[in-house]
Amino acid sequence: MSDSTSGGQVPSIGLNDGRAIPQLGFGVFQIPPEDTAAATTRALEIGYRHIDTAEMYRNERGVGEAIARSGLDRSEVFVTSKLNNGVHRPDDARRAFDDTLAALGSDYVDLFLIHWPLPGQYDGDFVSTWQTLIEFAEDGRARSIGVSNFQAHHIDRLLAETGTVPAVNQIEAHPYLTQDDLRRYDREHGISTEAWSPIAQGKVLDDPVIAKVAAASGKSPAQVVLRWHIQRGDIIFPKSVTPSRMQENFEIFDFALSDEDVAAITALNRNERTGPDPDTFNWLGPPHPRPA
Ligand code: NDP
């Protein structure tokens, strides 16, 4: 399902809970906390209306400051954050979620995710963590809830043990890791797929197939890859601190790839991750609370 937002050409994706998310957003992973307000301000000026942050990034406060200063109504910006790895136990998760809202300066977040399933931590129990996110949805402070880095077998457990279907599954996906099986699973269960590291942190941009499509379409390699995601129906939020690239990444709705080009880019799959494997990643990170 898709339609146009009033703010521009960025389509919206309808979620399984009746809400809608802009298909293109701005990601702030690895933007230093002290630079995040300025980068987010620039993104909002360009027209981005969806920001993807996380407790782990330590920069939720900068996102909140930029939105507050922008003059936009809070309802015009879709904000996602994620529960950090060290706070999965329900009481810790409740405290951490309070801190997320305080840092964002908002009484709600549009979408809240479990950042990683951590199958080797908490006795393998990510289900009670999911149950806690369900509380946040029920009390309205998380408008939508979902998961990140969950494999199909992790989601199977959530469905069997809680019956509540995540609105999204945010996973690493790009031309070298097309994730077609997991994306199909998501689709079959009404879950929208979000593709993180959509340009593989730049690693796919020198690929000859992508360069050829870019040359033929008069677009940059990054625009071609981002457009490929859009035509596959996934939600993306490329990160850049470079204003010209932030603008470039936003200008992907005035051209279309042919079915042949989409297929040629999909055929580049090598099942190659830039990030950790969710089945073995068990890193808890620094302890809560966050630094001031
Ligand atoms: P991206 O695939 O978005 O790539 C970001 C890198 O590419 C930066 O080094 C940036 O450089 C560069 N870049 C951006 N645009 C262009 C362009 N047009 N041309 C050339 N280079 C460009 O990687 P991320 O890992 O940041 O992923 C995007 C977002 O996904 C994150 O910010 C975060 O929100 C989310 N994410 C979620 C994860 C999860 O576990 N749920 C894990 C990782 C990411 P520069 O900034 O210097 O311009």
Boltz pocket constraint, residues with backbone or C-beta under 6 A from the ligand:
constraints:
  - pocket:
      binder: B
      contacts: [[A, 26], [A, 27], [A, 28], [A, 29], [A, 30], [A, 52], [A, 53], [A, 115], [A, 148], [A, 149], [A, 170], [A, 171], [A, 195], [A, 196], [A, 197], [A, 198], [A, 199], [A, 200], [A, 201], [A, 202], [A, 205], [A, 222], [A, 223], [A, 237], [A, 238], [A, 239], [A, 240], [A, 241], [A, 242], [A, 245], [A, 246], [A, 248], [A, 249], [A, 275]]
      max_distance: 6.0
